[in-house]
Amino acid sequence: MVGVLTVKKTILLILALSLATGLSYARNPGPSSGPEGLDDLTKQKGLFKTTLINPDAEFSSYSKLCPKRVLLQFRGPGPAQDEATTGSMVRKRSRGAEIPEGEDLATFRQIITDAFVSELGSCELIELVEEGGPETLFVRATVTDIVTDIASKSGKADKTPKPFSVQGDITFDLIDAETGVLLARLGERRKSGKVGDSVVPPDVGAEWLNISSWAEQAAADLHQELEIVLSEDRG
């Protein structure tokens, strides 16, 4: 009987120690894993509120720039969308703006992509290419926590279309195409505004004017920041 009690006490002690260890680990988790090279970035002054640069990167060694597919993440109440079919991810929230779908979503993505590619293509210090390789930087554009009124305004009959608005966290990552190491991260939250008599992008209606300008301004700042990094070689 004494032996049985001793065994029970031993088991309880082991369980108690295991539980205590588990609680300690939950409160003090290990470091989370992020993009390779993120820990090597240091804060710099730049056109974006977040300007993180790897001080050891030799940007002058890169002669080509390859844009990656734009990733969009909307704030919304709906279930997560399948990135493989829609090219977007959605945070599940109890409240939030309606999320554009179908043709509206495709147009939104295309306007952003066209603005980024057009602006990067005008950079004289680096060649725009379609594939990675030696001396190539990937540029990955991500727009997260997007709030827009596209869905609520789109398709209303017998009404003059009103310009769509948008705000979101725009982030550009510069990545070595061969090693996959992150060399720079630039970004901030931006909100569209009225742009007056700017030119409407081809093949879309005037309601997309503010969103087009929003994307173009972010791309123009990326272009300028790229030329600074490439010419001064901050590494």
C-alpha positions as CSV (number, residue, x, y, z in Angstrom):
1,M,0.0,0.0,0.0
2,V,2.8,2.4,0.9
3,G,4.5,1.5,-2.4
4,V,1.4,2.3,-4.4
5,L,1.0,5.7,-2.6
6,T,4.6,6.5,-3.3
7,V,4.2,5.7,-7.0
8,K,1.0,7.9,-7.2
9,K,2.9,10.8,-5.5
10,T,5.7,10.4,-7.9
11,I,3.4,10.5,-10.9
12,L,1.6,13.6,-9.6
13,L,4.9,15.3,-9.0
14,I,6.0,14.6,-12.6
15,L,2.7,15.9,-13.9
16,A,3.0,19.1,-11.8
17,L,6.5,19.7,-13.1
18,S,5.4,19.1,-16.6
19,L,2.6,21.6,-16.3
20,A,4.8,24.2,-14.7
21,T,7.3,23.8,-17.5
22,G,4.5,24.2,-20.1
23,L,3.2,27.3,-18.5
24,S,6.7,28.8,-18.3
25,Y,7.2,28.1,-22.0
26,A,3.8,29.7,-22.9
27,R,4.6,32.9,-21.1
28,N,8.2,33.1,-22.4
29,P,8.1,31.7,-25.9
30,G,11.2,31.4,-28.0
31,P,12.0,33.9,-30.7
32,S,9.6,33.9,-33.6
33,S,11.0,33.1,-37.1
34,G,10.7,35.8,-39.7
35,P,12.1,36.4,-43.2
36,E,15.8,35.5,-43.4
37,G,17.9,38.6,-42.9
38,L,15.2,40.6,-41.0
39,D,17.3,40.7,-37.8
40,D,20.2,42.3,-39.7
41,L,18.2,45.4,-40.8
42,T,18.8,48.7,-39.1
43,K,16.5,51.8,-39.1
44,Q,17.5,54.5,-41.5
45,K,16.1,57.9,-42.4
46,G,14.0,57.7,-45.6
47,L,10.9,58.6,-47.5
48,F,8.9,56.0,-45.7
49,K,8.2,55.9,-41.9
50,T,9.6,52.4,-41.9
51,T,13.0,52.4,-43.6
52,L,15.1,49.4,-42.6
53,I,18.3,48.7,-44.5
54,N,21.0,46.0,-44.1
55,P,24.2,48.1,-43.6
56,D,26.4,45.4,-45.0
57,A,24.4,45.0,-48.3
58,E,26.3,46.1,-51.4
59,F,23.5,47.5,-53.4
60,S,25.9,48.8,-56.1
61,S,26.4,45.1,-57.1
62,Y,22.9,44.8,-58.3
63,S,22.0,45.7,-61.9
64,K,18.5,44.2,-62.3
65,L,15.2,44.4,-60.5
66,C,12.5,41.8,-60.6
67,P,9.0,42.7,-59.3
68,K,7.2,39.8,-57.5
69,R,3.5,39.4,-57.5
70,V,1.6,41.9,-55.3
71,L,0.1,40.4,-52.2
72,L,-3.1,41.9,-50.8
73,Q,-4.6,41.4,-47.4
74,F,-8.0,43.0,-46.7
75,R,-9.6,43.8,-43.3
76,G,-13.1,42.3,-43.4
77,P,-15.7,40.2,-41.7
78,G,-15.7,37.3,-44.1
79,P,-13.9,34.0,-44.0
80,A,-10.4,33.7,-45.3
81,Q,-10.1,33.6,-49.1
82,D,-7.9,31.1,-51.0
83,E,-4.7,32.8,-52.1
84,A,-4.3,30.2,-54.8
85,T,-7.6,31.3,-56.5
86,T,-8.1,34.9,-55.5
87,G,-4.5,36.1,-54.9
88,S,-5.7,37.6,-51.6
89,M,-5.9,36.9,-48.0
90,V,-8.5,38.2,-45.6
91,R,-8.4,38.6,-41.9
92,K,-11.5,37.3,-40.1
93,R,-13.0,40.1,-38.0
94,S,-16.4,40.7,-36.5
95,R,-16.5,44.2,-38.1
96,G,-15.0,45.6,-41.3
97,A,-15.6,47.0,-44.7
98,E,-17.0,44.9,-47.5
99,I,-14.3,43.1,-49.5
100,P,-14.2,43.6,-53.3
101,E,-14.6,40.5,-55.3
102,G,-14.4,39.3,-58.9
103,E,-13.7,42.0,-61.5
104,D,-13.4,44.7,-58.8
105,L,-10.7,42.8,-57.0
106,A,-8.9,42.0,-60.3
107,T,-9.0,45.7,-61.3
108,F,-7.7,46.8,-57.8
109,R,-4.8,44.5,-58.1
110,Q,-4.0,45.5,-61.7
111,I,-4.0,49.2,-60.9
112,I,-1.5,48.6,-58.1
113,T,0.7,46.3,-60.1
114,D,0.7,48.6,-63.2
115,A,1.6,51.6,-61.0
116,F,4.5,49.8,-59.4
117,V,5.9,48.2,-62.6
118,S,5.6,51.5,-64.5
119,E,7.4,53.5,-61.9
120,L,10.2,50.9,-61.4
121,G,10.7,50.6,-65.1
122,S,11.6,54.3,-65.3
123,C,14.5,53.8,-62.8
124,E,17.6,54.6,-64.8
125,L,20.0,52.9,-62.4
126,I,18.7,49.4,-62.6
127,E,17.1,47.2,-65.3
128,L,13.7,45.8,-64.9
129,V,13.6,42.0,-65.6
130,E,11.0,39.2,-65.4
131,E,13.1,36.5,-63.7
132,G,15.6,36.3,-60.9
133,G,19.3,35.6,-61.4
134,P,22.7,37.0,-60.6
135,E,22.9,40.7,-59.7
136,T,19.1,40.7,-59.3
137,L,17.0,42.2,-56.6
138,F,13.4,40.9,-56.1
139,V,11.0,43.7,-55.0
140,R,8.0,42.3,-53.2
141,A,5.1,44.7,-52.6
142,T,2.6,43.8,-49.9
143,V,-0.5,45.8,-49.0
144,T,-2.1,44.7,-45.7
145,D,-5.0,45.6,-43.5
146,I,-6.7,47.2,-46.5
147,V,-9.9,49.2,-45.9
148,T,-11.8,50.3,-49.0
149,D,-15.4,51.2,-50.0
150,I,-15.1,49.6,-53.5
151,A,-17.7,46.9,-52.8
152,S,-20.3,49.3,-51.3
153,K,-20.0,51.8,-54.1
154,S,-19.5,49.6,-57.1
155,G,-22.4,48.6,-59.4
156,K,-25.0,51.0,-58.1
157,A,-27.5,51.6,-60.9
158,D,-28.8,55.0,-61.9
159,K,-26.2,56.8,-59.9
160,T,-23.1,58.7,-60.8
161,P,-20.0,56.7,-59.7
162,K,-18.2,58.2,-56.8
163,P,-14.4,57.8,-56.5
164,F,-13.4,54.8,-54.4
165,S,-11.2,55.4,-51.3
166,V,-8.6,53.1,-49.8
167,Q,-6.1,52.9,-47.0
168,G,-3.6,50.2,-46.1
169,D,-0.1,49.3,-44.9
170,I,2.1,49.4,-48.0
171,T,5.4,47.5,-47.6
172,F,8.2,46.9,-50.1
173,D,10.8,44.2,-49.5
174,L,14.1,44.1,-51.4
175,I,15.4,40.6,-51.5
176,D,18.6,39.0,-53.0
177,A,17.2,36.9,-55.8
178,E,19.8,34.1,-55.4
179,T,20.0,33.8,-51.6
180,G,16.5,34.9,-50.6
181,V,18.0,37.2,-47.9
182,L,16.0,40.3,-47.1
183,L,18.1,43.4,-47.6
184,A,15.7,46.2,-47.1
185,R,12.1,46.9,-45.9
186,L,10.3,50.2,-46.7
187,G,6.8,51.1,-45.9
188,E,4.0,52.8,-44.0
189,R,0.2,53.1,-43.8
190,R,-1.2,55.3,-46.5
191,K,-4.6,56.7,-47.3
192,S,-6.0,57.8,-50.6
193,G,-7.2,61.4,-51.1
194,K,-8.8,63.6,-53.7
195,V,-6.4,64.1,-56.6
196,G,-8.2,66.6,-58.8
197,D,-7.6,66.5,-62.5
198,S,-5.2,63.5,-62.6
199,V,-5.4,61.1,-65.6
200,V,-7.7,58.1,-65.1
201,P,-5.9,54.8,-65.9
202,P,-6.9,53.2,-69.2
203,D,-9.7,50.6,-69.3
204,V,-11.1,51.6,-65.9
205,G,-13.7,54.1,-64.8
206,A,-13.2,57.5,-63.2
207,E,-14.2,56.0,-59.8
208,W,-10.7,54.4,-59.7
209,L,-8.8,57.7,-59.9
210,N,-8.0,58.1,-56.2
211,I,-6.8,54.6,-55.8
212,S,-4.6,54.9,-58.9
213,S,-3.0,58.0,-57.5
214,W,-2.6,56.3,-54.1
215,A,-0.6,53.5,-55.8
216,E,1.4,55.8,-58.0
217,Q,2.5,58.0,-55.1
218,A,3.8,55.0,-53.2
219,A,5.5,53.6,-56.2
220,A,7.1,57.0,-56.9
221,D,8.5,57.1,-53.4
222,L,9.9,53.6,-53.8
223,H,11.5,54.7,-57.1
224,Q,13.2,57.6,-55.4
225,E,14.3,55.6,-52.4
226,L,15.7,52.9,-54.7
227,E,17.8,55.5,-56.5
228,I,19.1,56.8,-53.2
229,V,20.1,53.3,-52.0
230,L,21.6,52.3,-55.4
231,S,23.6,55.6,-55.9
232,E,24.8,56.1,-52.4
233,D,25.3,52.4,-51.7
234,R,24.3,52.7,-48.0
235,G,26.1,49.4,-47.3
